[in-house]
Each structure stands twice: as C-alpha cells, then as structure tokens.
Amino acid sequence: MKLDTLKHKGRRNQLIELLKRKGIHDLNVLHALNEIPRHIFIDSAFEDFAYEDRAFPILSGQTISHPYTVAFQTQLLHVQKGEKVLEIGTGSGYQTAVLVALGAQVFTIERQKELFDFSKNILKKIHFSPKHQIFGDGYQGLPSFAPFDKIIVTAGAPVLPKKLLEQLSVGGVMVIPIGNKEQKMYTILRLDDKNFETLEFGEYQFVPMLEKRELG
C-alpha cells in the first residue's frame, strides 16, 4: 500500500488551487477531493503526476478521469450528507471515494471484474467504502435499492438509459455524459413522475458505457 506523505498532501493542495481557478467553487467538493489520495488509485509509474489535472490508464483498458472532471460532475450533483447516490462505473474507485467523503450513501456498480476487485480492495484500505459495491451491468441500475436522490454516470452513454431515469427520485438529479466518441454533459432533474428538466454543460470525452456484452 502506497503511503500518503506530506509531499502528496502538498501536491493535493496545489491541485485544489488549480481546480478553484478552473471554476470549481463548491467547498464541500474541494474538501472531499483534498481528502482522497489520488496516487493510490493509479499505477506507481504515474505517481509523480497523480495531482496534475490529467487522466491516466487503469486496469481493463479504462481510465481514471481528470480531477477537474470528477470535481465538475460532483459539483453538478449537489450531494447532501446522507443522500442515496447511485454511481454507474466504479472504475478505480476514486470518484466513489469522493462521494463517500461527502457523506453520501453510495451504491456503485462496475462491470469489469478486474476493476471491481481492485477498487473494492483500495476503498476498504483507505476506509472510504461505499454502502454497496456491486459487480454488474450499469444499464440495469439497482432497482431493488431505488429510488436514488442522485445518480452519476462515469462513462459515455450513447443514449439516455431509461432504466436509470426510472430509479431517480422526484426532485433527484442525474449527471451523465451522452454521446459516442465525444459526449456532452447533462444534468437531468426529475420534476414529477413523468416530467424532467435537462441542462447541458459542454463537451467531454469518456470511455464508452458498454451495453449488451458479457461482464468483464
């Protein structure tokens, strides 16, 4: 297990200042990111660059998102302590840890077994474990635990997954990138049983959200 040293903490402080300059203003989000040792979630070959605003390859051909992207998606969620949050795509577990640090009850799904095992081990070691961590298909969500106050999708969906919308509580918010090679970030607010309000927040590039394939 890699140590979280004063050097790492100093670099995290520098990252937080950079995120502020880039427009991240939610102090709770900034504090949560400053709590999480990002270098632990990536290959040691990239450790010296862990607190730069960069994405890095992780297991199963996936990536850990830019810290700005993690911060921006989290800021759009407006997570309140105690809320039930469904995360689609655990990945390395970094975004999961940020949500846990915010005090959310996190339910997270990962379809790549290698990543599921890795993230579960890391999150347990740093004591930021979610309420439920599931190996499964994100497109299906977790209907047995629904409804959720917030839903965050960390992969690019070609279209909006209707099954996930059904699991969003009235007054709840989903943050999701939609598109193929490049995506646009959206927030979707559930107004009532049938009506939703959608806002768009610029272009991003995520790994694709896989559908109708065998679990990895």
C-alpha positions as CSV (number, residue, x, y, z in Angstrom):
1,M,0.0,0.0,0.0
2,K,1.4,3.4,-1.0
3,L,1.9,5.9,1.7
4,D,0.1,9.3,1.8
5,T,3.0,11.6,2.6
6,L,3.3,15.3,3.3
7,K,4.6,15.6,-0.3
8,H,1.4,14.1,-1.6
9,K,-0.7,16.3,0.6
10,G,1.2,19.4,-0.6
11,R,0.5,18.4,-4.2
12,R,-3.1,17.9,-3.4
13,N,-3.3,21.4,-2.0
14,Q,-1.8,22.7,-5.3
15,L,-4.4,20.7,-7.2
16,I,-7.3,22.2,-5.2
17,E,-6.0,25.7,-6.0
18,L,-5.9,24.8,-9.7
19,L,-9.5,23.4,-9.6
20,K,-10.6,26.7,-7.9
21,R,-9.0,28.7,-10.8
22,K,-10.8,26.4,-13.3
23,G,-14.2,27.2,-11.7
24,I,-14.8,24.6,-9.1
25,H,-16.5,26.6,-6.3
26,D,-18.3,24.0,-4.1
27,L,-16.2,24.0,-0.9
28,N,-17.5,20.6,0.1
29,V,-16.4,19.1,-3.2
30,L,-13.0,20.7,-2.9
31,H,-12.6,19.4,0.7
32,A,-13.6,15.9,-0.4
33,L,-11.0,15.8,-3.2
34,N,-8.4,17.1,-0.8
35,E,-9.1,14.1,1.5
36,I,-8.6,11.4,-1.2
37,P,-5.1,10.2,-2.0
38,R,-5.4,10.0,-5.8
39,H,-2.0,8.5,-6.3
40,I,-3.2,5.3,-4.6
41,F,-5.7,4.7,-7.4
42,I,-3.2,4.8,-10.2
43,D,-0.2,2.8,-11.4
44,S,3.0,3.8,-9.5
45,A,4.6,4.7,-12.8
46,F,2.4,7.8,-12.8
47,E,2.6,8.6,-9.1
48,D,4.7,11.8,-9.6
49,F,1.9,13.1,-11.9
50,A,-1.1,12.0,-9.8
51,Y,-2.0,15.5,-8.7
52,E,-1.8,17.1,-12.2
53,D,-5.2,17.6,-13.9
54,R,-4.7,14.6,-16.2
55,A,-6.4,11.3,-16.9
56,F,-4.4,8.1,-16.6
57,P,-4.9,4.5,-17.9
58,I,-6.1,2.0,-15.3
59,L,-7.0,-1.7,-15.5
60,S,-9.2,-3.3,-18.2
61,G,-8.4,-0.6,-20.8
62,Q,-10.3,2.1,-18.7
63,T,-9.1,5.5,-17.4
64,I,-9.2,7.5,-14.2
65,S,-10.8,10.8,-15.1
66,H,-9.2,14.2,-14.8
67,P,-9.6,15.6,-11.3
68,Y,-11.5,18.6,-12.9
69,T,-14.0,16.2,-14.5
70,V,-14.5,14.4,-11.2
71,A,-14.9,17.7,-9.4
72,F,-17.2,19.1,-12.0
73,Q,-19.6,16.1,-12.2
74,T,-19.7,16.0,-8.4
75,Q,-20.4,19.7,-8.1
76,L,-23.3,19.3,-10.5
77,L,-24.8,16.6,-8.3
78,H,-25.1,19.0,-5.2
79,V,-24.7,16.0,-2.9
80,Q,-26.1,16.4,0.6
81,K,-25.0,14.3,3.5
82,G,-27.0,11.1,3.9
83,E,-28.4,11.1,0.4
84,K,-28.6,7.9,-1.6
85,V,-26.3,8.2,-4.6
86,L,-26.1,5.6,-7.4
87,E,-22.7,5.6,-9.3
88,I,-22.6,3.8,-12.6
89,G,-19.0,2.8,-13.3
90,T,-16.9,2.4,-10.1
91,G,-13.7,2.3,-12.2
92,S,-10.6,2.7,-9.9
93,G,-12.9,3.8,-7.1
94,Y,-11.6,7.5,-7.0
95,Q,-15.0,9.1,-7.8
96,T,-16.6,6.7,-5.3
97,A,-14.3,7.8,-2.5
98,V,-15.1,11.4,-3.2
99,L,-18.8,10.7,-2.9
100,V,-18.2,8.8,0.3
101,A,-16.1,11.7,1.7
102,L,-19.2,14.0,1.0
103,G,-21.2,11.8,3.4
104,A,-23.4,10.1,0.7
105,Q,-24.8,6.6,1.0
106,V,-23.1,5.3,-2.2
107,F,-24.3,2.4,-4.3
108,T,-21.8,1.7,-7.1
109,I,-21.7,-0.7,-10.0
110,E,-18.8,-1.9,-12.0
111,R,-19.0,-4.4,-14.9
112,Q,-15.2,-5.1,-15.2
113,K,-14.3,-7.8,-12.7
114,E,-10.7,-6.7,-12.6
115,L,-11.7,-3.2,-11.7
116,F,-14.4,-4.3,-9.3
117,D,-11.8,-6.3,-7.3
118,F,-9.2,-3.5,-7.4
119,S,-11.5,-0.7,-6.3
120,K,-13.1,-2.8,-3.5
121,N,-9.7,-3.5,-2.1
122,I,-8.4,0.1,-2.3
123,L,-11.5,1.6,-0.9
124,K,-11.5,-0.7,2.1
125,K,-7.9,0.0,2.8
126,I,-8.3,3.8,2.8
127,H,-11.6,3.5,4.8
128,F,-13.8,5.1,2.2
129,S,-16.0,2.1,1.4
130,P,-19.4,2.7,-0.2
131,K,-22.6,1.3,1.3
132,H,-23.0,-1.3,-1.5
133,Q,-20.5,-2.2,-4.2
134,I,-21.8,-4.4,-7.0
135,F,-20.3,-6.3,-9.9
136,G,-22.9,-5.9,-12.6
137,D,-24.5,-4.1,-15.6
138,G,-24.8,-0.4,-15.0
139,Y,-27.5,-0.1,-17.6
140,Q,-29.8,-2.0,-15.3
141,G,-29.1,0.2,-12.3
142,L,-30.1,-1.2,-8.9
143,P,-33.9,-1.2,-8.9
144,S,-34.1,-3.2,-5.6
145,F,-32.4,-0.2,-3.9
146,A,-34.3,2.6,-5.8
147,P,-35.2,5.4,-5.7
148,F,-32.0,7.3,-5.5
149,D,-31.6,11.0,-4.7
150,K,-28.7,11.4,-7.1
151,I,-27.3,9.2,-10.0
152,I,-23.9,9.8,-11.5
153,V,-22.7,8.1,-14.7
154,T,-18.9,8.0,-15.3
155,A,-18.9,6.6,-18.8
156,G,-20.2,7.9,-22.1
157,A,-23.7,6.6,-22.8
158,P,-24.8,6.7,-26.5
159,V,-28.4,7.5,-25.4
160,L,-30.0,8.2,-22.0
161,P,-30.6,4.9,-20.2
162,K,-34.4,4.9,-19.4
163,K,-34.0,2.3,-16.7
164,L,-31.8,4.6,-14.8
165,L,-34.2,7.5,-15.1
166,E,-36.9,5.3,-13.6
167,Q,-34.7,4.9,-10.5
168,L,-34.3,8.6,-9.9
169,S,-36.5,10.0,-7.1
170,V,-38.8,13.0,-7.7
171,G,-36.5,16.1,-7.1
172,G,-33.5,13.9,-7.7
173,V,-30.7,14.7,-10.2
174,M,-28.8,12.6,-12.7
175,V,-25.4,13.7,-14.1
176,I,-24.5,11.9,-17.3
177,P,-22.3,12.3,-20.4
178,I,-24.2,11.4,-23.5
179,G,-22.7,10.7,-27.0
180,N,-20.4,8.4,-28.9
181,K,-16.8,9.4,-29.4
182,E,-17.3,12.7,-27.6
183,Q,-20.1,13.4,-25.2
184,K,-22.0,16.4,-23.8
185,M,-22.5,16.6,-20.1
186,Y,-26.1,16.8,-18.9
187,T,-28.0,17.2,-15.7
188,I,-31.5,15.7,-15.5
189,L,-33.8,16.9,-12.8
190,R,-36.9,14.8,-12.1
191,L,-39.8,17.2,-11.6
192,D,-42.5,14.6,-11.1
193,D,-43.4,11.0,-12.2
194,K,-43.4,11.9,-15.9
195,N,-41.5,15.2,-16.4
196,F,-37.8,16.0,-16.4
197,E,-35.7,19.2,-16.8
198,T,-32.5,18.8,-18.8
199,L,-29.5,21.1,-18.8
200,E,-26.3,20.9,-20.9
201,F,-22.8,21.6,-19.7
202,G,-20.3,21.4,-22.5
203,E,-18.3,18.6,-24.2
204,Y,-16.2,15.8,-22.5
205,Q,-14.6,12.6,-23.5
206,F,-15.3,9.4,-21.5
207,V,-14.7,5.8,-22.1
208,P,-17.9,4.2,-23.6
209,M,-20.6,2.8,-21.4
210,L,-20.9,-0.8,-22.5
211,E,-24.2,-2.4,-23.2
212,K,-25.4,-5.9,-24.0
213,R,-22.0,-7.5,-23.6
214,E,-20.8,-10.2,-21.3
215,L,-19.5,-8.8,-18.0
216,G,-15.7,-8.5,-17.9
